[in-house]
C-alpha cells in the first residue's frame, strides 16, 4: 500500500480537496480559532502515536506525531511525524518516512517543510517547501531538482499544519470553516464541518467527542467512496482520537494508542478491566 494513503488518513487535508477558485480566496480568521485550545496544543511538547489498520482489523503501520517548541525562535514550533510499516506491509512495501513542519505566529502558519521518504525498494526521496506568508509565495524543491516558485492568493497551511489547526477551530453545526491548504502545488479552500457530537470509546475511556469532516475528493485506486471522519475529544485539549475513511477497497482507520501532553494531565490511558 502506498504510504501516501497512511499519511493522508492521519493528515486529512493532504489529498485533493474540492477547491474554490484562487481569485476568490478565503482566509481563515483568528476569530474562527480558539486561542485557549491552541495554547494547550502548543504549550510545550505533545506526542501522539496512531496505529493504522485496514478496515479496523489488519494493522499496517504506525504514525508518531510530535509538537515541540523550536529552540532559539520566539513563538515557533515544529510538527514532526515518523511513519513506519507494520506486519505484511514490511515485506511488500517497506516504509520509513520522516516529516517536519515549522510553524509560527498567531495562526501557526508554516514557513518551512522538510520530507525524507524511503518507500518500497527505491531510493530515498527528499522534498523541501518554503513559505513566505507575507508575500504569498511558496518555493518547492524535490531531490536536487531546480526549485519551483508558486504564487498563491492568500496565506496557506500544509497538510500537517492544517491537521493541527483544525483541532482549534470554533465549530458551529451547519457552518463549515475554510482552511486554505497548499497541496498538489496549488492553494485549495478546504471546508471543514462539525457533523455532530458523540460519546465514543477511546484510549481515555468513553468520552464526548466532536465528529468533524473535511470536504474532499480523491482519485485513483484508493478513491474515497465515503466521508472521511475525524473524532476530537470535546474538551480543552481537542485530541484527535480516531480517523476513519471509506475507500474503494475497504476502509482505513487511524486509532490513537499513546498520548502525552503535560498541559492535559486529565487525559491518561484508561485501565483495562
C-alpha positions as CSV (number, residue, x, y, z in Angstrom):
1,X,0.0,0.0,0.0
2,X,1.4,3.4,-0.9
3,X,2.4,5.3,2.2
4,X,0.7,8.4,0.9
5,X,-2.6,6.6,1.9
6,X,-1.4,6.3,5.5
7,X,-0.2,9.9,5.6
8,X,-3.4,11.0,4.0
9,X,-5.5,9.2,6.6
10,X,-3.8,10.9,9.5
11,X,-3.3,14.3,7.9
12,X,-6.8,14.5,6.4
13,X,-6.1,17.7,4.4
14,X,-3.2,16.3,2.3
15,X,-5.3,14.8,-0.5
16,X,-7.1,16.7,-3.3
17,X,-9.9,18.8,-1.8
18,X,-12.9,20.4,-3.5
19,X,-11.5,23.8,-4.1
20,X,-12.7,27.3,-4.8
21,X,-11.1,29.4,-7.4
22,X,-7.9,31.1,-6.2
23,X,-9.2,34.6,-7.2
24,X,-12.0,34.1,-4.6
25,X,-9.5,33.1,-1.9
26,X,-10.9,32.7,1.6
27,X,-8.8,33.4,4.7
28,X,-9.1,31.5,8.0
29,X,-9.8,34.3,10.5
30,X,-8.4,34.5,14.1
31,X,-12.0,34.7,15.4
32,X,-12.5,31.2,14.0
33,X,-9.7,29.7,16.1
34,X,-10.0,29.1,19.9
35,X,-6.8,30.7,21.4
36,X,-7.2,28.6,24.6
37,X,-7.2,25.3,22.7
38,X,-4.3,26.5,20.5
39,X,-2.4,27.4,23.7
40,X,-2.9,23.9,25.1
41,X,-1.8,22.2,21.8
42,X,1.3,24.4,21.6
43,X,2.1,24.5,25.3
44,X,5.4,22.7,25.2
45,X,5.7,19.1,23.9
46,X,2.8,17.0,22.7
47,X,3.2,13.4,21.3
48,X,0.6,11.2,19.6
49,X,1.0,7.6,18.4
50,X,-1.5,6.2,15.9
51,X,-2.0,2.6,14.8
52,X,-3.1,2.4,11.2
53,X,-5.3,-0.5,10.2
54,X,-7.2,-1.8,7.2
55,X,-10.9,-1.8,7.9
56,X,-10.2,-1.6,11.7
57,X,-8.7,-5.1,11.7
58,X,-5.3,-5.7,10.0
59,X,-2.7,-3.4,11.3
60,X,-0.5,-2.0,8.5
61,X,1.6,0.8,10.1
62,X,2.3,3.3,12.8
63,X,2.4,7.1,12.8
64,X,4.2,9.1,15.6
65,X,3.5,12.8,15.8
66,X,5.2,15.3,18.0
67,X,4.7,19.1,18.5
68,X,7.7,20.8,20.1
69,X,8.8,24.4,20.8
70,X,11.6,25.4,18.4
71,X,14.6,26.4,20.3
72,X,16.0,29.9,19.6
73,X,12.9,31.3,18.0
74,X,10.1,33.1,19.6
75,X,6.6,31.6,19.0
76,X,7.9,29.0,16.6
77,X,7.2,25.3,16.8
78,X,7.9,22.1,14.9
79,X,5.3,19.4,14.0
80,X,7.2,16.2,13.2
81,X,6.0,12.8,12.1
82,X,7.6,9.4,11.6
83,X,5.8,6.7,9.6
84,X,6.7,3.0,9.8
85,X,5.3,-0.1,8.2
86,X,4.0,-3.0,10.2
87,X,3.3,-6.7,9.5
88,X,2.9,-7.8,5.9
89,X,3.5,-4.2,4.7
90,X,7.1,-4.6,5.8
91,X,7.7,-7.3,3.3
92,X,5.5,-6.0,0.4
93,X,6.2,-2.3,0.7
94,X,8.8,-1.3,3.4
95,X,8.3,2.3,4.6
96,X,10.5,4.7,6.7
97,X,9.3,8.3,6.3
98,X,10.0,11.4,8.2
99,X,8.3,14.8,8.0
100,X,8.9,18.0,9.9
101,X,6.9,21.2,9.5
102,X,7.9,24.5,11.1
103,X,5.1,26.9,12.1
104,X,5.0,30.3,13.8
105,X,2.8,33.3,14.6
106,X,-0.7,33.7,16.0
107,X,-2.3,31.4,13.4
108,X,0.6,28.8,13.5
109,X,1.2,29.1,9.7
110,X,4.0,27.0,8.2
111,X,7.3,28.6,7.0
112,X,9.3,25.5,6.2
113,X,8.5,21.8,5.5
114,X,11.1,19.0,5.1
115,X,10.4,15.5,3.9
116,X,12.5,12.3,3.7
117,X,10.8,9.3,2.3
118,X,12.1,5.7,2.0
119,X,9.3,3.7,0.4
120,X,9.4,0.4,-1.3
121,X,12.7,-0.7,-2.7
122,X,13.5,2.6,-4.5
123,X,16.0,5.3,-3.5
124,X,15.3,8.0,-0.9
125,X,13.2,11.0,-1.9
126,X,13.6,14.4,-0.3
127,X,11.4,17.4,-0.5
128,X,11.8,21.0,0.8
129,X,9.0,23.5,0.8
130,X,9.4,27.1,1.9
131,X,6.5,29.5,2.6
132,X,6.5,33.3,2.5
133,X,3.2,34.1,4.2
134,X,3.5,37.8,3.8
135,X,4.2,37.8,0.1
136,X,2.0,34.7,-0.6
137,X,4.8,32.7,-2.3
138,X,5.8,29.1,-2.0
139,X,9.0,27.5,-3.1
140,X,9.2,23.8,-3.8
141,X,12.2,21.5,-4.4
142,X,12.3,17.7,-4.9
143,X,15.6,16.0,-4.5
144,X,18.2,18.0,-6.4
145,X,15.8,19.4,-9.0
146,X,15.6,23.1,-9.6
147,X,13.4,24.9,-7.1
148,X,9.9,25.9,-8.3
149,X,8.1,29.1,-7.3
150,X,4.3,29.3,-6.8
151,X,2.3,32.4,-6.2
152,X,-0.8,31.9,-4.1
153,X,-3.8,34.1,-3.3
154,X,-3.5,34.3,0.4
155,X,-2.0,32.6,3.4
156,X,-1.7,28.8,3.4
157,X,-1.3,25.8,5.6
158,X,0.2,22.5,4.5
159,X,-1.2,19.0,5.4
160,X,0.4,18.8,8.9
161,X,-0.3,22.4,9.9
162,X,-3.9,22.2,8.7
163,X,-4.5,19.0,10.6
164,X,-3.3,20.7,13.8
165,X,-5.2,24.0,13.3
166,X,-8.4,22.0,12.7
167,X,-8.3,20.9,16.3
168,X,-8.6,24.5,17.5
169,X,-11.5,25.6,15.2
170,X,-14.5,27.2,16.7
171,X,-17.1,24.9,15.2
172,X,-20.8,25.7,14.8
173,X,-23.0,22.9,13.4
174,X,-24.0,23.6,9.8
175,X,-21.3,26.3,9.3
176,X,-18.2,25.0,7.5
177,X,-14.8,26.7,8.1
178,X,-12.4,27.0,5.3
179,X,-8.8,26.0,6.0
180,X,-6.6,27.2,3.0
181,X,-4.1,24.4,2.2
182,X,-1.2,24.1,-0.2
183,X,-1.4,20.6,-1.8
184,X,-0.5,19.3,-5.3
185,X,1.3,22.6,-5.9
186,X,-1.7,24.9,-5.5
187,X,-3.8,26.6,-2.9
188,X,-7.1,24.8,-2.0
189,X,-10.1,26.0,0.0
190,X,-10.8,23.0,2.2
191,X,-14.2,23.2,4.0
192,X,-14.2,21.6,7.4
193,X,-17.5,21.0,9.2
194,X,-18.8,19.8,12.6
195,X,-21.2,17.0,11.9
196,X,-22.4,16.0,15.4
197,X,-21.3,15.4,19.0
198,X,-20.9,11.8,20.0
199,X,-19.8,9.8,23.1
200,X,-17.1,7.4,21.9
201,X,-14.8,4.7,23.3
202,X,-11.2,6.0,23.3
203,X,-7.9,5.1,24.9
204,X,-9.0,7.5,27.7
205,X,-12.3,5.6,28.2
206,X,-15.7,6.7,26.9
207,X,-15.6,10.4,26.2
208,X,-17.6,13.1,24.5
209,X,-16.2,13.8,21.0
210,X,-16.7,16.3,18.2
211,X,-17.3,14.5,14.9
212,X,-15.6,16.5,12.1
213,X,-15.4,16.1,8.4
214,X,-13.4,17.8,5.6
215,X,-15.0,18.2,2.2
216,X,-12.6,16.5,-0.3
217,X,-12.4,14.3,-3.3
218,X,-9.8,11.7,-4.3
219,X,-8.6,9.9,-7.5
220,X,-7.0,6.6,-8.4
221,X,-7.3,3.0,-7.0
222,X,-7.9,4.3,-3.5
223,X,-10.5,6.8,-4.5
224,X,-12.7,7.7,-1.5
225,X,-16.1,6.1,-1.6
226,X,-17.4,7.8,1.6
227,X,-16.7,10.6,4.0
228,X,-13.5,11.0,6.0
229,X,-14.4,11.4,9.7
230,X,-12.3,12.7,12.5
231,X,-13.2,12.4,16.2
232,X,-11.8,15.1,18.5
233,X,-12.2,15.0,22.3
234,X,-14.8,17.6,23.2
235,X,-12.6,19.3,25.8
236,X,-9.9,21.9,26.1
237,X,-7.3,19.5,24.6
238,X,-9.2,18.6,21.4
239,X,-7.2,15.4,20.9
240,X,-7.8,13.5,17.6
241,X,-8.6,10.0,18.9
242,X,-9.7,8.3,15.7
243,X,-9.9,8.9,12.0
244,X,-11.9,6.8,9.5
245,X,-12.3,6.9,5.8
246,X,-14.1,4.6,3.4
247,X,-12.2,3.7,0.2
248,X,-13.0,1.7,-2.9
249,X,-11.4,-1.5,-1.4
250,X,-12.4,-1.3,2.2
251,X,-11.7,1.4,4.9
252,X,-8.7,2.9,6.7
253,X,-8.7,3.6,10.4
254,X,-6.2,5.5,12.5
255,X,-6.6,5.0,16.2
256,X,-4.7,6.9,18.9
257,X,-2.9,4.4,21.2
258,X,-0.5,6.7,23.0
259,X,-0.7,10.3,24.0
260,X,1.3,12.8,26.1
261,X,0.9,16.5,26.9
262,X,1.8,18.0,30.2
263,X,-0.9,20.6,29.7
264,X,-3.5,17.8,29.6
265,X,-2.9,15.7,32.8
266,X,-6.5,14.7,32.9
267,X,-6.0,12.6,29.7
268,X,-4.5,9.4,30.7
269,X,-4.9,5.9,29.3
270,X,-7.9,4.1,30.7
271,X,-7.0,0.9,32.6
272,X,-8.5,-2.3,31.1
273,X,-11.0,-4.1,33.2
